[in-house]
């Protein structure tokens, strides 16, 4: 399953990327994130890995995040792997003006077992979850800039 969602932020691209690129900010906008632990490499740089734990309802899911490519401020690609799931996320940041940025999120999701059934029956659920995270990031980033 491949899908793309996007959102516009009323912030300069450099500020959006700065806030996005800081792992300590993830808990501010990734609602399901329980923990983040850096494992290998330089954090945020190509080849770096981290262990993430997310809570979805009553279930915790552990996954490995690998930075696949880093070409900021334009693009940042991550791979997520968990039992029965593989997900590539390409984040693109497009400068629309001095205080306007478009964040484009492209996801390729492969899964097996129960997740495969869910992806087939309810593909909009995955897209909606991604867009909700993006909306939380927008709220966090724009409120952070307003108080700075």
C-alpha positions as CSV (number, residue, x, y, z in Angstrom):
1,X,0.0,0.0,0.0
2,X,1.3,3.4,-1.0
3,X,-0.2,6.7,0.0
4,X,0.7,10.4,0.2
5,X,-0.6,13.0,2.6
6,X,0.4,16.6,3.0
7,X,-0.1,19.6,5.2
8,X,0.9,23.3,5.1
9,X,2.6,25.0,8.0
10,X,2.8,28.7,8.7
11,X,6.5,28.6,9.4
12,X,9.7,29.0,7.5
13,X,11.0,25.7,6.1
14,X,14.2,25.9,8.2
15,X,12.2,26.1,11.4
16,X,9.9,23.2,10.4
17,X,13.0,21.1,9.6
18,X,14.7,22.1,12.8
19,X,11.7,21.0,14.9
20,X,11.1,17.8,12.8
21,X,14.8,16.8,13.0
22,X,15.0,16.8,16.8
23,X,14.1,13.4,18.2
24,X,13.2,14.8,21.6
25,X,10.3,16.6,20.0
26,X,8.7,13.4,18.8
27,X,6.7,12.9,22.0
28,X,5.1,16.3,21.3
29,X,3.4,15.1,18.1
30,X,3.6,11.3,17.8
31,X,0.6,10.5,20.0
32,X,1.3,6.7,20.2
33,X,5.0,7.0,21.0
34,X,5.9,5.4,24.3
35,X,9.7,5.4,24.0
36,X,12.6,6.2,21.7
37,X,16.1,4.8,22.1
38,X,19.0,5.6,19.8
39,X,20.9,2.4,19.0
40,X,23.6,2.9,16.3
41,X,25.3,5.7,14.3
42,X,25.0,9.4,14.6
43,X,21.3,10.3,15.5
44,X,19.4,11.6,12.5
45,X,22.2,10.7,10.0
46,X,22.1,8.1,7.3
47,X,22.4,4.6,8.6
48,X,21.5,5.5,12.2
49,X,19.0,3.2,13.9
50,X,16.7,3.6,16.9
51,X,14.2,1.4,18.8
52,X,10.7,2.9,19.1
53,X,7.8,1.6,21.1
54,X,4.3,2.7,20.1
55,X,1.1,1.9,21.9
56,X,-2.0,1.3,19.7
57,X,-4.9,0.7,22.0
58,X,-3.9,-2.1,24.5
59,X,-1.0,-3.3,22.3
60,X,2.6,-2.1,22.3
61,X,4.5,-2.4,19.1
62,X,8.3,-2.3,19.0
63,X,9.9,-1.2,15.8
64,X,13.3,-0.3,14.4
65,X,13.8,3.0,12.7
66,X,16.6,3.4,10.2
67,X,17.5,6.6,8.5
68,X,17.7,5.6,4.8
69,X,18.6,9.0,3.4
70,X,19.1,12.5,4.7
71,X,18.9,15.4,2.3
72,X,17.6,18.2,4.5
73,X,16.1,20.6,4.3
74,X,14.5,19.0,1.2
75,X,14.0,15.4,2.1
76,X,14.4,12.8,4.8
77,X,13.6,9.1,4.4
78,X,13.1,6.6,7.2
79,X,12.5,2.8,7.2
80,X,10.4,1.2,10.0
81,X,10.5,-2.5,10.6
82,X,8.4,-4.4,13.1
83,X,7.2,-8.0,13.3
84,X,5.1,-8.5,10.2
85,X,5.5,-4.9,8.9
86,X,7.9,-2.8,6.8
87,X,7.3,0.9,6.2
88,X,9.3,3.4,4.1
89,X,8.4,7.1,4.8
90,X,9.7,9.9,2.6
91,X,9.3,13.3,4.1
92,X,9.6,16.3,1.7
93,X,9.6,19.9,2.8
94,X,8.8,22.5,0.2
95,X,9.3,26.2,0.8
96,X,6.2,28.0,-0.4
97,X,7.2,31.4,0.9
98,X,9.1,33.0,3.7
99,X,6.7,31.7,6.3
100,X,4.9,28.9,4.5
101,X,6.1,25.3,4.2
102,X,4.4,22.2,2.7
103,X,5.2,18.9,4.3
104,X,4.6,16.0,2.0
105,X,4.6,12.5,3.6
106,X,4.8,9.5,1.3
107,X,4.4,6.1,2.8
108,X,5.0,2.6,1.4
109,X,3.6,0.0,3.7
110,X,4.1,-3.8,3.4
111,X,2.7,-6.1,6.0
112,X,1.6,-9.7,6.7
113,X,-0.9,-11.4,8.9
114,X,-3.6,-9.4,10.6
115,X,-2.1,-6.1,9.5
116,X,-2.4,-7.1,5.9
117,X,-6.1,-7.8,6.4
118,X,-6.5,-4.4,8.1
119,X,-4.5,-2.6,5.3
120,X,-6.8,-4.3,2.7
121,X,-10.1,-3.6,4.5
122,X,-9.3,-0.2,5.9
123,X,-6.5,1.5,4.0
124,X,-7.9,4.9,5.0
125,X,-7.1,4.1,8.7
126,X,-3.3,4.3,7.9
127,X,-3.6,7.5,6.0
128,X,-5.7,9.1,8.7
129,X,-3.2,8.1,11.4
130,X,-0.4,9.7,9.4
131,X,-2.4,12.9,8.8
132,X,-3.3,13.1,12.5
133,X,0.4,13.0,13.4
134,X,1.1,15.7,10.9
135,X,-1.7,17.9,12.3
136,X,-0.3,17.4,15.8
137,X,3.2,18.4,14.5
138,X,1.7,21.5,12.9
139,X,0.0,22.5,16.1
140,X,3.2,21.9,18.1
141,X,5.5,23.6,15.7
142,X,3.3,26.7,15.1
143,X,2.6,27.1,18.9
144,X,6.3,26.7,19.6
145,X,7.1,29.5,17.1
146,X,4.4,31.7,18.6
147,X,5.9,31.5,22.0
148,X,9.5,31.9,20.9
